[in-house]
């Protein structure tokens, strides 16, 4: 049916994609130029902003990585993948001399990134392994980020003790929005 003013009905000019796949019409309209729509050379604008995700190899952190990667792709931001490690001197008393928590963390980070992105990381993904307290490192990394994504449960210093303490600390003290993935 034609509107009374004689113009043809049009499709909404701009949609916003929800991370779960739903599409919503945006309140703001985009002024589309017909020649740009048919040029065949769709140029995606440069990525701006950054999403930070904490990864420790747990299933919850891998789900957090998948959600963060999806959000970064949808929102056209960079993605900083952070894992942490600590060397506990108490372990020296049990005869562990060649164990490297840094090496383990780097392997966990690499495995998580390969499982999400394949053999070659996209240029917008920055893996980072750092020594220190996981919650504090993620809170520090959240400075200037658009969002911090963490799993609801992970591998703590002692699995089963204080489960969820990293996500709780991040939700309380991060410098940006925090998404806790269950």
C-alpha positions as CSV (number, residue, x, y, z in Angstrom):
1,X,0.0,0.0,0.0
2,X,1.4,3.4,-1.0
3,X,1.4,6.2,1.6
4,X,-0.9,9.1,0.8
5,X,2.0,11.5,0.0
6,X,2.9,9.5,-3.1
7,X,6.2,8.1,-2.0
8,X,6.9,4.4,-2.0
9,X,7.3,2.6,1.4
10,X,10.9,2.0,2.4
11,X,12.8,-0.4,4.5
12,X,14.1,0.9,7.8
13,X,17.4,2.6,7.1
14,X,19.5,1.1,9.9
15,X,19.4,-2.0,12.0
16,X,21.3,-2.8,15.2
17,X,22.3,-6.4,15.7
18,X,21.9,-7.9,19.2
19,X,24.7,-10.3,20.2
20,X,22.2,-13.2,20.3
21,X,21.3,-12.6,16.6
22,X,18.1,-10.5,16.9
23,X,17.8,-7.4,14.8
24,X,16.3,-4.2,16.0
25,X,15.6,-1.0,14.1
26,X,17.7,1.8,15.4
27,X,16.2,5.0,16.6
28,X,18.7,7.0,14.6
29,X,18.6,7.0,10.8
30,X,21.6,6.7,8.6
31,X,21.7,8.8,5.5
32,X,22.5,6.2,2.8
33,X,23.8,7.4,-0.6
34,X,22.5,5.2,-3.4
35,X,25.9,5.1,-5.2
36,X,27.7,3.8,-2.1
37,X,25.2,1.0,-1.7
38,X,25.9,-0.3,-5.3
39,X,29.6,0.4,-5.6
40,X,30.5,-3.2,-4.6
41,X,33.4,-2.0,-2.5
42,X,32.1,-2.2,1.1
43,X,34.9,-0.7,3.3
44,X,34.6,-1.5,6.9
45,X,35.7,1.5,9.1
46,X,38.8,1.0,11.2
47,X,38.3,-0.7,14.5
48,X,38.0,1.6,17.5
49,X,37.9,0.7,21.1
50,X,38.8,-2.5,22.9
51,X,37.1,-5.4,24.7
52,X,39.2,-7.2,27.3
53,X,38.5,-10.9,28.1
54,X,40.1,-13.0,30.8
55,X,41.1,-16.6,29.9
56,X,42.4,-19.3,32.3
57,X,41.5,-22.4,30.2
58,X,38.3,-23.2,32.1
59,X,35.1,-23.9,30.2
60,X,33.6,-20.6,31.6
61,X,36.6,-18.6,30.3
62,X,36.4,-20.2,26.9
63,X,32.7,-19.3,26.7
64,X,33.7,-15.7,27.8
65,X,36.3,-15.6,25.0
66,X,33.7,-16.8,22.4
67,X,31.2,-14.1,23.6
68,X,33.9,-11.4,23.7
69,X,35.1,-12.3,20.1
70,X,31.5,-12.1,18.9
71,X,31.0,-8.7,20.5
72,X,34.3,-7.4,19.2
73,X,33.4,-8.5,15.7
74,X,29.9,-7.0,15.9
75,X,31.0,-3.8,17.5
76,X,34.1,-3.5,15.3
77,X,36.5,-3.2,18.3
78,X,39.8,-4.8,19.1
79,X,40.0,-7.7,21.5
80,X,42.6,-8.1,24.2
81,X,42.8,-11.7,25.5
82,X,44.5,-11.7,29.0
83,X,45.8,-14.7,31.0
84,X,47.8,-14.4,34.2
85,X,50.3,-16.5,36.1
86,X,51.9,-16.5,39.4
87,X,55.0,-18.3,40.7
88,X,54.3,-19.6,44.1
89,X,57.5,-20.1,46.1
90,X,55.8,-22.7,48.3
91,X,55.9,-25.1,45.4
92,X,59.7,-25.2,45.6
93,X,59.4,-27.3,48.8
94,X,57.8,-30.2,47.0
95,X,60.7,-30.6,44.5
96,X,59.2,-28.8,41.4
97,X,62.2,-27.1,39.9
98,X,61.6,-27.0,36.1
99,X,57.9,-26.1,36.2
100,X,57.1,-22.7,34.6
101,X,53.8,-21.1,35.4
102,X,54.5,-18.5,32.7
103,X,55.0,-21.2,30.1
104,X,51.8,-22.9,31.2
105,X,49.8,-19.6,31.0
106,X,51.2,-18.9,27.5
107,X,50.2,-22.4,26.4
108,X,46.7,-21.9,27.9
109,X,46.4,-18.6,26.1
110,X,47.6,-20.0,22.8
111,X,45.3,-23.0,23.0
112,X,42.3,-20.8,23.8
113,X,43.0,-18.4,20.9
114,X,43.6,-21.3,18.5
115,X,40.3,-22.9,19.6
116,X,38.4,-19.7,19.0
117,X,40.2,-18.3,15.9
118,X,42.1,-21.1,14.3
119,X,45.8,-21.1,13.4
120,X,46.0,-17.5,12.4
121,X,44.8,-14.7,14.8
122,X,42.9,-11.8,13.3
123,X,44.9,-8.6,13.4
124,X,42.4,-7.1,15.9
125,X,43.2,-9.8,18.5
126,X,46.0,-9.1,21.0
127,X,46.9,-12.0,23.3
128,X,48.6,-11.0,26.6
129,X,50.1,-13.1,29.4
130,X,51.1,-11.2,32.6
131,X,52.3,-12.1,36.0
132,X,50.1,-11.2,38.9
133,X,46.8,-11.5,40.6
134,X,44.1,-12.3,37.9
135,X,41.5,-9.9,39.2
136,X,43.9,-7.0,39.5
137,X,45.4,-7.6,36.1
138,X,42.0,-7.7,34.5
139,X,40.9,-4.5,36.4
140,X,44.1,-2.8,35.3
141,X,43.5,-3.9,31.7
142,X,39.9,-2.6,31.8
143,X,41.2,1.0,32.0
144,X,40.1,2.6,28.7
145,X,38.3,-0.5,27.5
146,X,34.7,-0.6,26.3
147,X,34.0,-3.8,28.2
148,X,35.6,-6.5,30.3
149,X,34.3,-10.0,29.8
150,X,34.9,-12.8,32.3
151,X,33.6,-16.3,33.0
152,X,31.5,-16.9,36.1
153,X,33.8,-19.6,37.4
154,X,37.4,-20.3,36.6
155,X,40.5,-22.0,37.8
156,X,41.5,-20.3,41.0
157,X,44.7,-20.7,43.0
158,X,43.0,-23.7,44.6
159,X,40.2,-25.0,42.4
160,X,37.0,-25.0,44.4
161,X,38.1,-22.3,46.8
162,X,36.6,-18.9,46.4
163,X,35.1,-19.8,43.0
164,X,33.9,-16.7,41.2
165,X,36.1,-14.4,43.2
166,X,37.8,-13.0,40.1
167,X,34.5,-12.2,38.4
168,X,33.1,-10.6,41.6
169,X,36.2,-8.4,42.0
170,X,36.1,-7.4,38.4
171,X,32.4,-6.6,38.5
172,X,33.0,-4.4,41.6
173,X,36.2,-2.5,40.5
174,X,36.6,-2.5,36.7
175,X,36.9,0.8,34.9
176,X,34.3,-0.2,32.3
177,X,31.2,-2.3,31.8
178,X,31.6,-5.9,32.9
179,X,29.9,-8.9,31.3
180,X,30.0,-12.1,33.4
181,X,29.4,-15.1,31.1
182,X,27.7,-18.2,32.6
